[in-house]
Amino acid sequence: MGISKSTVLFEKAKQVSPGGVHSPVRAFRGVGGTPRFIASAKGAELLDVDGNSYVDFCMSWGPLIFGHQDQDILEAVQAALFRGWSYGAAEPYSLELAELITSSIPWVEKVRFVNSGTEAVMSALRLARGATRRNKILKFDGCYHGHADSMLVRAGSGLAEMAAPDSAGISDAVAADTLVAPLDDLPALELIFEKYGSEIAAAIVEPIPANNGLLLQRDEFLHRLAALTKKHGSLLIFDEVITGFRVAFGGMAERTGIRPDLVTYGKIIGGGFPVGAFGGRADLMDQMAPLGPVYQAGTLSGNPVAMSAGIAMLKKLKRDCPYAALEAKTEKLAQDLQKTGAQVGVPVTVQRYGSIFWMLCAELKEPVRRHDVVPAIHRETYARVFHKLLEKGIYMAPSAFEVSFLSTAHHDTHLSAFREALKESLGEVKPTK
Ligand SMILES: Cc1ncc(COP(=O)(O)O)c(C=O)c1O
């Protein structure tokens, strides 16, 4: 067998881009090996440049709830292209998308569109600081909120809540304004608010953290967080870049009944096109420029093509309401994968919420709610299983700590192909006595 086209392209890409990629996890560092270069995608399937096809469970990291090249979104985008693809002026498309969101989600009274989840978070944090005239932000260890400086921090080694930069290029001063709390730890949360409550502009949380595995939080924890922010005059920001419109139209705020002051959204509201948004209470949002003193802007914000994709996506979500069916399908898949592990004798546990799932190659006594308790065996086994699955045409996220997604385009044949491939893969990685 000759050298693959993906290998050739990866070598070339490394010459012109750092690590050969434009977002680190795509480089397969977490699992080793060569990333597959994808030439096209349709429904639940990817086709790589070597002509191999895969059932996709990564799904562009979540936005493709109706699968690749959904017909309604495709038609909306095609129509938009013929109207011109960037005006840099007021236009009706962002208005329609904003109305779709604000008319269905009561806690989003006003919304502003940006180009990514990172931008949404960065802007929401600035707004929180501007509105409260406080500087500190509380985040949770194990949550990811994009790569704004103040979010690229981890729990420091000294005082548990003090943050340390988690990337070169983040100044100590920026890190010092971020507090980091452990997930699923009510006493630690109480203590942080007791000590710093009057300085905290906002607490930001992924209500179901989905970037370090799927860390299922107890309702009680989220409700207490909401109560503490209220008590101390801090704002509550739900980062729903993954969960918004995915676990319910109103995301985790709808499912928990918690009303955040601000919400951030991302890729889903662009139907997979580059869009982000932040929104929430009108009195807060009206502090944004041009009305208020908090500055934020973007040449391509509210891009008419991306807005048209988002309108088609959200209209279809409202019309079809695919949530219950997707959830049932994901629950069945989760059970089947676990059963497959038991049959072969290699433990597999699936943590799931809505149509998001995380396959752990390990046995769990209780649900994982914090990333620091993930059994070490999972990382090593996952990398091996990942490659075995890939050889058999199953494309999972190339990291043991990234979650997977189902779409309406995943049919029974795709799911049974996954089960069969997993059975064989686990058999191949099973240690021989
Ligand atoms: C919860 C959450 N917030 C923010 C982001 C950043 O979004 P983006 O990658 O669009 O900048 C992500 C990315 O996956 C995310 O999962």
The ligand as an SDF file (V2000), in Angstrom:
LIG
                    3D

 16 16  0  0  0  0  0  0  0  0999 V2000
  -18.7070   25.6170   25.6550 C   0  0  0  0  0  0  0  0  0  0  0  0
  -17.8480   26.2780   24.6240 C   0  0  0  0  0  0  0  0  0  0  0  0
  -17.6260   27.5930   24.7020 N   0  0  0  0  0  0  0  0  0  0  0  0
  -16.8950   28.2420   23.7900 C   0  0  0  0  0  0  0  0  0  0  0  0
  -16.3210   27.5730   22.7400 C   0  0  0  0  0  0  0  0  0  0  0  0
  -15.5210   28.3050   21.7330 C   0  0  0  0  0  0  0  0  0  0  0  0
  -16.1870   28.3250   20.5190 O   0  0  0  0  0  0  0  0  0  0  0  0
  -15.3730   28.5440   19.1490 P   0  0  0  0  0  0  0  0  0  0  0  0
  -14.5560   27.3150   18.9440 O   0  0  0  0  0  0  0  0  0  0  0  0
  -16.4440   28.7380   18.1310 O   0  0  0  0  0  0  0  0  0  0  0  0
  -14.5330   29.7620   19.3340 O   0  0  0  0  0  0  0  0  0  0  0  0
  -16.5250   26.1910   22.6240 C   0  0  0  0  0  0  0  0  0  0  0  0
  -15.9370   25.4380   21.5150 C   0  0  0  0  0  0  0  0  0  0  0  0
  -16.2110   24.3000   21.2860 O   0  0  0  0  0  0  0  0  0  0  0  0
  -17.3080   25.5350   23.5850 C   0  0  0  0  0  0  0  0  0  0  0  0
  -17.5170   24.2210   23.5180 O   0  0  0  0  0  0  0  0  0  0  0  0
  1  2  1  0
  2  3  1  0
  2 15  2  0
  3  4  2  0
  4  5  1  0
  5  6  1  0
  5 12  2  0
  6  7  1  0
  7  8  1  0
  8  9  2  0
  8 10  1  0
  8 11  1  0
 12 13  1  0
 12 15  1  0
 13 14  2  0
 15 16  1  0
M  END
$$$$
